[in-house]
Every structure is written in C-alpha cells, then in structure tokens.
Amino acid sequence: MKLPLSYVWIPALIPSKHLVVVLHGQRGSSEDFRPLQNDLGITEFNYLLLDAPDPYATGFRWFNWAGNPLADVGRSRNLLSEVFTAIAQVGYPPERTFLFGFSQGGLMTLEFGARHTRRLAGYVGISGFILDPTALLRDLNPQVNAGDWLVTHGTADEALPVEKPARRFRCSARAVSRSTTANIQKATTSIGLRTPGNSGMDDGARWRVKK
C-alpha cells in the first residue's frame, strides 16, 4: 500500500476489514506500538502504525512546538487525509476504521478526526490537547461530533499537566451546544500499553464528550 508517510502494517489474526490507525507521540515512532495487538487482544483488528513526517531526536514528530505549530498541524492533517483516502480505496471503510493517538498523536486525533469528512468507527486520544479550540469548533464536521470519542489524560503528566487540556475540553463542549457536556472522571484502571514514559496511561482523568 502506497502512503505519504512511512508505516508498519500488522495484519489481523483473523482476517477482517476492521482497522486501527495509530499515531505516536513526539520522539516516538511506529515501532513504539508494535505490542498494541497483543495488549488489546482483539484478533479482528488490523493495525496501521504511522510515522510522523518530521524526524526528531530518535524518532519523529507531527509538528514543532517552537516553530509554527498551527501550520505544521495543518500540513499533517492533509497528510492524514491522503492516508485515509488511500486505505478506503484498498477496502478499509471509514465505518470500520478507528483512529488512536498518543501525546502529539492524541492532538492529531482531535485536530484531524473532528474535521475529517467521514465519521470513523471510533476515536481514542491519550494525553493529547486541542491546539486551537475556536478553529476546531468552526471547522467541526457535525457528523463526526456524533461519533464515539474517548479522551484520556494522566493526572501525573508533567509534560502537559491535566488542568490545561481539561479547561479546553470544557470550553469546547459548552461551545458545541447547551446539551453537550464534558464529563471528567477519575479512572480506576490503566490502559495496558507500553509506551515511553507511560505518562498518560496510569490512573488518568477521563473525558467523554456526549450529546
């Protein structure tokens, strides 16, 4: 499969058209998420582990905080649009495709997923952030807003303290409609993923944006 980003493909243990597209965090790579199939234990999922476009340290990144992050995120969103067009063309439909992102990948899940022209099967963002809530709400695809979203953040995350994204999620939820709420819950269990630092996985605060 020809894509605009380098990637690792992990086929489902039981052949299917269900797909999870995985976006790593800053300094990470597709290799970080090779254990995901075993960790989740869902035999019908294929996994597409993407590498971000820009080399950084020992891995890659989706945008440069110190440069022009809005422009970088826009470029990365366009690349993800190309990826999703390509995977649909080879038989993985949006309604069976999940988007999963960690850290910078969590931000890209929110920034891209909320704007994408097609609603996906589900969205998971871990330790992410909304870069520009006003712009995201302006560009929001209403069909996607009715989708299934899970956003988590570690309460002990030192790189991005939980309070900042929490405020932005609350503001975004209020702006969507009066009937939309951001429910913040203290998680009692962790997601069993082996990622560098694991800062977003343990005993996290969890939001679910519902209509």
Secondary structure, DSSP 8 states (H G I E B T S, - for coil): ---SS-EEEE--SS--SEEEEEE--TTB-GGGGTTHHHHH--TTEEEEEE--SEEETTEEES--TTS-HHHHHHHHHHHHHHHHHHHHHTT--GGGEEEEEETHHHHHHHHHHTT-SS--SEEEEES---S-HHHHHHH--HHHHTS-EEEEEETT-SSS-THHHHHHHHHHHHHH-TT-EEEEEE-SS------TT-TTTSSEEEEEEE-
